[in-house]
């Protein structure tokens, strides 16, 4: 693997990306690989979405600005929905 001995080969007790082993060295957990994979996939789809939108909309300023606003809006919307799920306990079922 690309991380070599810096990758912890077991699941940690706490959900953390980095943990310290018995000898005091900091090692990456498997959560790091999951988070990096998800972020790279998100970035790939965002670039693909922007390029498809630019091809369809003749005004490039409108195409790029709407894509940027949508990307920021979706990330902010996650926190709004998370707070709603915490406020309304039955919302988590559907």
C-alpha positions as a Markdown table, in Angstrom:
| # | Residue | x | y | z |
|---|---|---|---|---|
| 1 | Unk | 0.0 | 0.0 | 0.0 |
| 2 | Unk | 1.1 | 3.6 | -0.4 |
| 3 | Unk | 1.0 | 4.2 | 3.3 |
| 4 | Unk | 3.2 | 1.2 | 4.2 |
| 5 | Unk | 3.8 | 0.9 | 7.9 |
| 6 | Unk | 1.9 | 4.1 | 8.6 |
| 7 | Unk | -1.5 | 2.4 | 8.1 |
| 8 | Unk | -3.1 | 0.8 | 11.2 |
| 9 | Unk | -4.2 | -2.7 | 10.2 |
| 10 | Unk | -7.0 | -2.9 | 12.7 |
| 11 | Unk | -10.1 | -0.8 | 13.6 |
| 12 | Unk | -9.5 | 1.7 | 16.4 |
| 13 | Unk | -11.5 | 2.1 | 19.6 |
| 14 | Unk | -12.5 | 5.6 | 18.7 |
| 15 | Unk | -13.6 | 6.9 | 15.3 |
| 16 | Unk | -10.5 | 8.9 | 14.4 |
| 17 | Unk | -8.5 | 9.3 | 11.2 |
| 18 | Unk | -5.2 | 9.2 | 13.0 |
| 19 | Unk | -4.3 | 7.2 | 16.1 |
| 20 | Unk | -1.1 | 6.7 | 18.1 |
| 21 | Unk | 0.2 | 3.1 | 18.4 |
| 22 | Unk | 1.9 | 1.5 | 21.4 |
| 23 | Unk | 5.3 | 2.8 | 20.4 |
| 24 | Unk | 4.1 | 6.4 | 20.1 |
| 25 | Unk | 4.0 | 6.7 | 16.3 |
| 26 | Unk | 1.0 | 8.2 | 14.6 |
| 27 | Unk | -0.7 | 5.9 | 12.2 |
| 28 | Unk | -3.6 | 6.4 | 9.8 |
| 29 | Unk | -6.7 | 4.3 | 10.3 |
| 30 | Unk | -8.9 | 2.7 | 7.6 |
| 31 | Unk | -11.2 | 5.7 | 8.0 |
| 32 | Unk | -8.6 | 7.9 | 6.2 |
| 33 | Unk | -8.9 | 5.7 | 3.1 |
| 34 | Unk | -12.7 | 5.9 | 3.2 |
| 35 | Unk | -12.7 | 9.7 | 3.7 |
| 36 | Unk | -10.2 | 10.3 | 0.9 |
| 37 | Unk | -12.1 | 8.0 | -1.5 |
| 38 | Unk | -15.4 | 9.7 | -0.8 |
| 39 | Unk | -13.9 | 13.2 | -1.3 |
| 40 | Unk | -12.1 | 12.2 | -4.5 |
| 41 | Unk | -15.4 | 10.8 | -5.8 |
| 42 | Unk | -17.3 | 13.9 | -4.8 |
| 43 | Unk | -14.7 | 16.1 | -6.6 |
| 44 | Unk | -14.8 | 13.9 | -9.7 |
| 45 | Unk | -18.6 | 14.2 | -10.0 |
| 46 | Unk | -18.5 | 17.9 | -9.3 |
| 47 | Unk | -16.0 | 18.5 | -12.1 |
| 48 | Unk | -18.1 | 16.3 | -14.4 |
| 49 | Unk | -21.3 | 18.1 | -13.5 |
| 50 | Unk | -19.7 | 21.5 | -14.2 |
| 51 | Unk | -18.4 | 20.5 | -17.5 |
| 52 | Unk | -21.8 | 19.1 | -18.6 |
| 53 | Unk | -23.5 | 22.2 | -17.5 |
| 54 | Unk | -21.1 | 24.5 | -19.3 |
| 55 | Unk | -21.7 | 22.5 | -22.5 |
| 56 | Unk | -25.5 | 23.1 | -22.2 |
| 57 | Unk | -25.6 | 26.7 | -21.1 |
| 58 | Unk | -24.2 | 29.3 | -23.5 |
| 59 | Unk | -23.5 | 31.9 | -20.8 |
| 60 | Unk | -20.4 | 30.5 | -19.0 |
| 61 | Unk | -20.7 | 33.0 | -16.1 |
| 62 | Unk | -24.1 | 31.7 | -15.3 |
| 63 | Unk | -23.0 | 28.1 | -15.7 |
| 64 | Unk | -20.0 | 28.3 | -13.4 |
| 65 | Unk | -21.6 | 30.6 | -10.8 |
| 66 | Unk | -24.7 | 28.3 | -10.5 |
| 67 | Unk | -22.5 | 25.3 | -10.1 |
| 68 | Unk | -20.4 | 26.9 | -7.3 |
| 69 | Unk | -23.5 | 28.1 | -5.5 |
| 70 | Unk | -25.0 | 24.6 | -5.8 |
| 71 | Unk | -21.9 | 22.9 | -4.4 |
| 72 | Unk | -21.8 | 25.2 | -1.4 |
| 73 | Unk | -25.6 | 24.9 | -1.0 |
| 74 | Unk | -25.6 | 21.1 | -0.9 |
| 75 | Unk | -22.9 | 21.0 | 1.7 |
| 76 | Unk | -24.8 | 23.5 | 3.9 |
| 77 | Unk | -28.1 | 21.7 | 3.3 |
| 78 | Unk | -26.6 | 18.5 | 4.9 |
| 79 | Unk | -26.2 | 20.4 | 8.2 |
| 80 | Unk | -29.7 | 21.7 | 8.0 |
| 81 | Unk | -31.1 | 18.2 | 7.4 |
| 82 | Unk | -28.9 | 16.8 | 10.2 |
| 83 | Unk | -30.4 | 19.4 | 12.6 |
| 84 | Unk | -33.9 | 18.6 | 11.5 |
| 85 | Unk | -33.3 | 14.9 | 12.1 |
| 86 | Unk | -32.1 | 15.7 | 15.6 |
| 87 | Unk | -35.1 | 18.0 | 16.2 |
| 88 | Unk | -37.8 | 15.6 | 14.9 |
| 89 | Unk | -36.9 | 12.1 | 16.0 |
| 90 | Unk | -39.3 | 10.4 | 13.6 |
| 91 | Unk | -37.8 | 12.1 | 10.6 |
| 92 | Unk | -34.9 | 9.6 | 10.5 |
| 93 | Unk | -37.3 | 6.9 | 9.3 |
| 94 | Unk | -38.3 | 8.6 | 6.1 |
